[in-house]
Amino acid sequence: MAGLAAGADTPPPTQARVIIVQRPGAIVAFAPQLEVVRPMIARGLTNLTGKPTLTAAWRSLVSTQDVVGLKVVSDPGPTGGTRPAVAAAVVEGLLAAGLPPQHVIVWDKHLGDLRQAGFVALHARYGVRVEGALEAGYDPTKFYDSSLLGQLVWGDSEFGKEGTGIGRKSYVSKLVSHEMTKLINLTPLLNHNLVGVNGNLYSLSMGSIDNTLRFVTSGERLATAVPEVYALPILGDRVVLNIVDALLGQYYGEDRSLLHYTFELNQLRFSTDPVALDVLSIQELEREREAAQVPAVNVDLSLYQNANLLEIGVSDTRHIQVDWLR
């Protein structure tokens, strides 16, 4: 096939759009202020979707028949991970848009982490479900297959089994495959030593499947596995929104809440593009390390470039439009 003639029209690069809402007072003494977070959620969503009201914005993303999973990061606790106040503001918006409480599921991999981080209180307050992916069990018909054999641990579907091919598959939680029709990522601005940020791609992919020990100790393995898992239709095709909880950021510590490495931004970041948000988060964390005059973290960005190649999102910051709302 002949190549394009010089000067012929070529498709423009894919563009991503990110909305950043910043409000002073969203954090007071490391504690999120729900009365400030609520209007931040409303402003971000109406601007992202172009809808006149918060209810219209939500209904452009989900229907009242959907079962919406809010994927949070709970392992680092209520300060280092996703803040429950941010999840609460999203829950309130979904309920106001007409979703029944039982159609909203706040979830992470482990129910115990959700309980310790304070998310179970959302069930008592709003009647929504709070669930662990591991506790729900794994779907034998939905999986990611890799030639890399896993070291299976208790909780993995094939733990204790023997035979050819055991350890090749990572199965998707039944909570995702059987229950949810739409997914929303709610991730913190929190560093990850191997992939830069514990963000949308890493959180959803590694939180949804079992047999992850074979990936999580190697940046090179994560760079391949994370985007490929995210690209599973049962996962990536169901994501309708990503919100980065950047009220606070933490540039060291990974899964531990370390206040002396924490900075205050008073921001929430919105996009339908998970990759764009993640690469901007990595940039922000590096800026904060530079400002604090502490050593940089050497991050291999190939994970995000691979996600770009799989058309999950945009990894080139030159093609990310950032709209600031202060």
C-alpha positions as CSV (number, residue, x, y, z in Angstrom):
1,M,0.0,0.0,0.0
2,A,1.4,3.4,-1.0
3,G,2.2,5.8,1.8
4,L,0.4,9.2,2.3
5,A,1.5,11.8,-0.2
6,A,3.4,14.8,1.2
7,G,0.9,17.4,2.6
8,A,-2.0,14.9,2.7
9,D,-4.3,15.2,5.7
10,T,-3.2,13.0,8.6
11,P,-5.3,12.3,11.8
12,P,-4.4,14.7,14.6
13,P,-2.9,13.2,17.8
14,T,-5.4,12.0,20.3
15,Q,-6.1,14.7,22.9
16,A,-7.0,14.2,26.5
17,R,-8.8,16.7,28.7
18,V,-8.2,17.1,32.5
19,I,-10.2,19.4,34.8
20,I,-8.5,20.5,38.0
21,V,-10.6,22.1,40.7
22,Q,-8.8,23.8,43.5
23,R,-10.4,25.3,46.6
24,P,-8.7,26.6,49.7
25,G,-9.9,25.0,52.9
26,A,-10.7,21.6,51.3
27,I,-8.2,20.2,53.8
28,V,-7.9,21.5,57.4
29,A,-5.2,19.8,59.6
30,F,-5.0,16.9,57.1
31,A,-8.8,16.4,57.4
32,P,-11.0,16.8,54.3
33,Q,-13.9,19.1,54.6
34,L,-17.0,17.5,53.0
35,E,-18.8,20.8,52.7
36,V,-16.0,22.1,50.5
37,V,-15.5,18.9,48.6
38,R,-19.1,18.7,47.5
39,P,-19.1,21.8,45.3
40,M,-15.7,20.8,44.0
41,I,-17.2,17.5,42.7
42,A,-20.1,19.4,41.2
43,R,-17.9,22.0,39.5
44,G,-15.5,19.4,38.1
45,L,-18.2,17.1,36.7
46,T,-20.3,19.8,35.1
47,N,-17.3,21.3,33.4
48,L,-16.0,17.9,32.3
49,T,-19.3,16.8,30.8
50,G,-20.6,20.2,29.7
51,K,-23.9,19.6,31.5
52,P,-25.7,22.4,33.4
53,T,-26.4,20.5,36.6
54,L,-24.6,17.8,38.7
55,T,-27.6,15.4,38.2
56,A,-27.4,15.9,34.4
57,A,-23.6,15.3,34.5
58,W,-24.0,12.1,36.4
59,R,-26.8,10.9,34.1
60,S,-24.6,11.5,31.1
61,L,-22.2,9.0,32.6
62,V,-24.4,6.4,34.3
63,S,-28.1,5.4,34.3
64,T,-30.3,4.5,37.2
65,Q,-30.2,0.9,36.1
66,D,-26.4,0.7,36.3
67,V,-24.5,-0.8,39.2
68,V,-21.6,1.6,39.8
69,G,-18.4,0.5,41.4
70,L,-16.3,3.2,43.1
71,K,-12.8,1.8,43.1
72,V,-10.9,3.4,46.0
73,V,-7.4,2.9,47.4
74,S,-7.8,2.0,51.1
75,D,-4.6,0.2,52.1
76,P,-2.7,3.4,53.1
77,G,-5.6,4.5,55.4
78,P,-7.8,7.5,55.4
79,T,-5.0,10.1,55.1
80,G,-2.7,8.5,52.6
81,G,-5.2,6.7,50.4
82,T,-8.5,7.9,48.9
83,R,-10.2,10.0,51.4
84,P,-13.7,8.8,52.5
85,A,-15.0,12.3,52.2
86,V,-14.3,12.3,48.5
87,A,-16.1,9.0,48.1
88,A,-19.0,10.4,50.2
89,A,-19.4,13.4,47.9
90,V,-19.5,11.1,44.8
91,V,-22.0,8.8,46.5
92,E,-24.3,11.7,47.4
93,G,-24.2,12.8,43.7
94,L,-25.1,9.4,42.4
95,L,-27.9,9.0,44.9
96,A,-29.3,12.4,44.0
97,A,-29.2,11.4,40.3
98,G,-31.5,8.5,41.1
99,L,-29.4,5.5,41.6
100,P,-30.7,3.2,44.4
101,P,-28.2,2.8,47.3
102,Q,-27.7,-0.9,46.5
103,H,-26.6,0.1,43.0
104,V,-23.5,1.9,44.4
105,I,-20.5,-0.2,45.6
106,V,-17.5,1.3,47.2
107,W,-14.8,-1.3,46.8
108,D,-11.1,-2.3,47.0
109,K,-9.3,-5.6,47.1
110,H,-9.6,-6.2,50.8
111,L,-12.6,-5.5,53.0
112,G,-10.4,-5.2,56.1
113,D,-8.5,-2.3,54.5
114,L,-11.8,-0.6,53.6
115,R,-13.0,-1.0,57.2
116,Q,-9.8,0.4,58.7
117,A,-9.8,3.4,56.3
118,G,-13.3,4.3,57.4
119,F,-15.3,3.4,54.2
120,V,-17.7,1.1,56.0
121,A,-19.2,4.2,57.6
122,L,-20.6,5.1,54.1
123,H,-22.8,2.0,54.3
124,A,-24.3,3.2,57.6
125,R,-24.7,6.7,56.4
126,Y,-26.0,6.2,52.8
127,G,-27.0,2.5,52.6
128,V,-24.5,1.9,49.8
129,R,-22.5,-1.4,49.7
130,V,-18.9,-1.6,50.8
131,E,-17.2,-4.7,49.4
132,G,-13.8,-6.5,49.0
133,A,-12.9,-8.0,45.7
134,L,-11.0,-10.9,47.3
135,E,-13.9,-11.7,49.7
136,A,-16.3,-11.9,46.7
137,G,-14.3,-14.6,45.1
138,Y,-13.0,-14.8,41.5
139,D,-14.7,-15.6,38.2
140,P,-13.3,-18.8,36.5
141,T,-14.4,-17.5,33.1
142,K,-12.8,-14.0,33.2
143,F,-9.0,-13.9,33.5
144,Y,-5.7,-12.5,32.3
145,D,-3.4,-15.1,30.9
146,S,0.4,-14.7,31.1
147,S,3.3,-17.1,30.5
148,L,4.8,-15.8,33.7
149,L,4.0,-18.4,36.4
150,G,2.8,-17.0,39.7
151,Q,3.8,-17.8,43.3
152,L,0.2,-18.5,44.4
153,V,-0.8,-17.5,47.9
154,W,-3.9,-18.0,50.0
155,G,-6.9,-16.2,48.4
156,D,-5.8,-16.9,44.9
157,S,-8.2,-19.1,42.9
158,E,-5.6,-21.8,42.1
159,F,-3.9,-21.8,45.5
160,G,-3.2,-25.4,46.4
161,K,-4.0,-26.8,43.0
162,E,-1.6,-28.7,40.8
163,G,-1.3,-29.4,37.1
164,T,-0.2,-27.9,33.8
165,G,-0.7,-24.2,33.5
166,I,-1.5,-23.6,37.1
167,G,-0.4,-20.1,38.0
168,R,-0.6,-18.7,34.5
169,K,-4.0,-17.0,35.0
170,S,-5.1,-14.1,37.1
171,Y,-8.9,-14.2,37.6
172,V,-11.1,-11.2,37.8
173,S,-13.2,-10.8,40.9
174,K,-16.8,-11.8,40.7
175,L,-17.6,-8.4,42.4
176,V,-16.5,-6.8,39.1
177,S,-17.6,-9.4,36.6
178,H,-21.0,-10.3,38.1
179,E,-22.1,-7.2,39.9
180,M,-20.9,-3.9,38.3
181,T,-21.9,-2.4,35.0
182,K,-19.9,0.9,35.3
183,L,-16.7,1.7,37.1
184,I,-15.3,5.0,38.6
185,N,-11.7,5.3,39.8
186,L,-11.2,7.4,42.9
187,T,-7.4,7.4,43.4
188,P,-5.1,9.4,45.7
189,L,-2.0,11.4,44.7
190,L,0.3,8.8,46.2
191,N,3.7,7.7,45.0
192,H,4.5,4.1,43.9
193,N,8.1,3.1,43.9
194,L,8.0,1.0,40.7
195,V,5.3,2.7,38.5
196,G,5.4,6.3,39.9
197,V,1.9,6.6,41.2
198,N,-0.7,4.4,42.9
199,G,-3.1,5.7,40.3
200,N,-6.0,4.7,38.1
201,L,-4.2,2.1,36.0
202,Y,-2.3,0.3,38.8
203,S,-5.2,0.5,41.3
204,L,-7.9,-0.9,39.1
205,S,-5.9,-3.6,37.4
206,M,-4.1,-5.0,40.4
207,G,-7.1,-4.6,42.7
208,S,-9.5,-6.5,40.4
209,I,-7.5,-9.8,39.9
210,D,-5.8,-12.5,41.9
211,N,-2.3,-14.0,41.4
212,T,-0.7,-10.6,41.4
213,L,2.5,-11.4,43.3
214,R,4.2,-12.4,40.1
215,F,3.8,-8.8,38.9
216,V,4.0,-6.4,41.8
217,T,7.7,-6.9,42.6
218,S,9.0,-5.8,39.2
219,G,8.5,-2.5,37.4
220,E,9.2,-4.3,34.1
221,R,6.5,-6.9,34.7
222,L,4.0,-4.3,35.8
223,A,4.7,-2.2,32.7
224,T,3.3,-5.1,30.6
225,A,0.7,-6.6,32.9
226,V,-1.0,-3.4,34.2
227,P,-2.1,-2.0,30.9
228,E,-3.0,-5.4,29.5
229,V,-5.2,-6.2,32.5
230,Y,-6.8,-2.7,32.4
231,A,-7.5,-3.3,28.7
232,L,-9.7,-6.4,29.5
233,P,-13.2,-5.5,28.3
234,I,-14.7,-6.5,31.6
235,L,-12.5,-3.7,33.2
236,G,-11.4,-0.8,31.0
237,D,-14.5,-0.7,28.8
238,R,-16.6,-0.1,31.9
239,V,-14.7,2.8,33.3
240,V,-16.7,6.1,32.8
241,L,-14.8,8.5,35.0
242,N,-11.5,8.9,36.9
243,I,-11.1,11.3,39.8
244,V,-7.7,11.9,41.5
245,D,-8.0,12.9,45.1
246,A,-5.3,15.5,45.2
247,L,-6.5,17.2,48.3
248,L,-3.2,15.9,49.8
249,G,-0.3,14.4,48.0
250,Q,2.4,12.0,49.3
251,Y,5.7,11.7,47.4
252,Y,7.3,8.9,49.4
253,G,5.8,6.0,51.4
254,E,3.8,4.0,48.8
255,D,1.3,2.0,50.9
256,R,2.0,3.8,54.2
257,S,0.7,7.1,55.3
258,L,3.7,9.3,56.1
259,L,2.7,12.9,57.0
260,H,6.2,14.3,56.8
261,Y,6.2,13.4,53.1
262,T,2.7,14.8,52.6
263,F,1.8,18.2,51.0
264,E,-1.4,20.1,50.6
265,L,-2.9,20.9,47.2
266,N,-6.6,21.2,47.9
267,Q,-7.3,19.8,44.4
268,L,-9.6,17.3,42.7
269,R,-8.7,16.2,39.2
270,F,-11.2,14.8,36.7
271,S,-10.9,13.1,33.4
272,T,-12.3,10.2,31.3
273,D,-8.6,9.5,30.5
274,P,-6.9,7.4,33.2
275,V,-3.5,7.6,31.6
276,A,-3.4,11.4,31.3
277,L,-4.3,11.7,35.0
278,D,-1.6,9.2,36.0
279,V,1.2,10.9,34.1
280,L,0.2,14.3,35.4
281,S,0.3,12.8,38.9
282,I,3.8,11.5,38.4
283,Q,4.9,15.0,37.3
284,E,3.3,16.6,40.3
285,L,5.0,14.2,42.7
286,E,8.4,14.9,41.2
287,R,7.8,18.6,41.4
288,E,7.1,18.2,45.1
289,R,10.2,16.2,45.7
290,E,12.2,18.9,43.9
291,A,10.6,21.5,46.1
292,A,11.4,19.5,49.2
293,Q,15.0,19.0,48.0
294,V,14.8,15.2,48.4
295,P,16.1,12.5,46.1
296,A,14.1,11.9,42.9
297,V,12.4,8.5,42.2
298,N,13.6,6.9,39.0
299,V,10.3,6.0,37.3
300,D,10.1,4.0,34.1
301,L,7.2,5.4,32.1
302,S,6.9,2.5,29.8
303,L,3.8,1.3,31.6
304,Y,2.0,4.5,30.5
305,Q,3.5,4.4,27.0
306,N,2.2,0.8,26.7
307,A,-1.2,2.0,27.8
308,N,-1.1,4.6,25.1
309,L,-0.3,2.0,22.5
310,L,-3.3,0.0,23.7
311,E,-5.4,3.1,23.3
312,I,-6.3,3.3,27.0
313,G,-5.3,6.9,27.1
314,V,-2.8,9.6,26.3
315,S,0.7,9.5,27.9
316,D,2.2,12.4,26.1
317,T,1.7,15.5,28.2
318,R,1.9,17.7,25.1
319,H,-1.5,16.3,24.1
320,I,-3.2,16.8,27.4
321,Q,-5.4,19.9,27.8
322,V,-5.6,21.0,31.5
323,D,-8.4,23.3,32.5
324,W,-7.9,25.0,35.9
325,L,-10.9,26.0,38.0
326,R,-10.0,28.0,41.0
